[in-house]
Amino acid sequence: MEIIHVLLGKANPLGLKGPNRLVHELATQQALAKENVSVWGIDPSTIHDYPWRPFETLLFRKCINPFGLDGKIREALENIRGNAVFHLHGGLTPVFYTLARALHRRNIPFVFTPHDSYPAIAFQKGQWGRKIYFQVFEKKILKHARYIHCLNKVEKEALEIIYPNKKTMLIPYGYEGFTKIKHDNYSREFVIGFCGSLDIHPKGLDILVKAFALFNKHIPLSELWIIGDGSEQSRLEEMAAEQGVARHVSFWGNQSEEEKLGLLQQLQVFAHPSRNEGIPVAVLEAA
């Protein structure tokens, strides 16, 4: 049987987006188990700029139209022969609606992992845009999926509210252990740190900056280190300035695995005030 994982991104284990790291680990373990596995990545860049992995990776260009499917993906689908199963990673992703329709028309089975996309729809007020999208498009993906794979109990409970079904499976994923790297703690200040993508609302970074500003009034030597990058970094910098703690907040950007673990080891407190989270790998790394 051929297993084909599809995601937005390149399954880069050094990235901060959870699905990329999960797919990398899952495909790696399947390859080591001698399964015929590959990854199809949809990304603005088709440059293979990631570490070596024991599985084949095909990259397809992300279209400007969010529902658009690269012609090369359609060509690749035409070349699928024999017993193949696709595994789509990521909920509320318009291009997967198009891809799921193409798979269904060709009678190619697929598994769908929403990656914690539904708790906000099920449990929070508002979210009308997402609710409409879910009713019009997402339900059709769920209907045609052979199985729906949830990563945690909250995600499964949310799905049962908005789409009751009997094909959902709850399977938390494992994660490779970390090699401990010894670093001297050079910092004499009290350092609070965060590591992850700089998405302000879902990651609760507005809460973190405001809370740190209150803490800094009592502990003037304290610092806040933010590891990771994202399009909202400039807004975070503005928040720190508005709270009067800009000179106490450091933005480290993306780091190599060793550099990241070295920074984490210098923290006194690791903070992860996420509003919506599946399985936060950064918490495991910090622990």
Protein Blocks (a to p, Z undefined) as FASTA:
>chain_A
ZZddddedjhpakbmbfklmmmmmmmmmmmmnopacddddddfblcdcbdddfbdcdddd
ddfblmbccfklmmmmmmpgcjdddddedehilklmmmmmmmmmnopacdddekhplmmm
mmpghjllmmmmmmmmmmmmmmmpmbdcdfbfklmmmmmmmogcfkbccddddddddddd
ddddfbfbdcdddeddddfklnommmmmmmmmmmmmmmmmbccddedddfklmmmmmmmm
mnopmmmpccebjadfklmmmmmmmpfbdcdfbfbdcbdfklmmmZZ
